[in-house]
Amino acid sequence: MTDQDPPAGQPLADPAGAESSVVAGAPAGAGQPAAERSGAGPLPGAGQAAGQPSTGRPEGASSPPLRVAGRAGIGSIFVLAFLVILVPGIGVYLVTHALGLALAPSTLLGLLAVIVCLGLYPSVLLRLGWVKKRPRRR
């Protein structure tokens, strides 16, 4: 039970402040699903002790990975690596080849751009705040 759930036995309040969908004079629990009418809660699953709370997930299912708010996920870091490292290298290759430079020199210049951007990538992550600075050893 969360802070927002009403105590057992009390009607659910309509957030819009409108009249309740339960008709006045109807028997208690009419118009509500059977799970909401019973005060006992869900039955324990197979292999679960009666005193343990149910998680609502099948047994063996892992919880989703937790991320700190404001931090980048692993997918975002890979996308940033693609944009910071690979795209400039391909751009340098395409521009130099379009300007008339032969295939081999333009490829080597593109590779040089990739290597330089690879060296600058950790500083980009630090400036964005996606990784923390390592503490210095004394």
GIHUHU-V186660 format. One record per pair of residues at least 4 apart in sequence whose C-alpha atoms are under 6 Angstrom apart, sorted by the first residue. I is the first residue (numbers start at 1). J is the second residue. If there is no record, write none. Layout:
# GIHUHU-V186660
I	J
I	J
This chain:
# GIHUHU-V186660
29	37
44	48
44	50
71	130
72	76
72	130
80	84
81	85
82	86
83	87
85	114
85	117
85	118
87	91
89	110
89	113
89	114
92	110
93	97
93	106
93	107
93	110
94	98
96	101
96	106
97	101
97	106
101	106
114	118
125	130
126	131
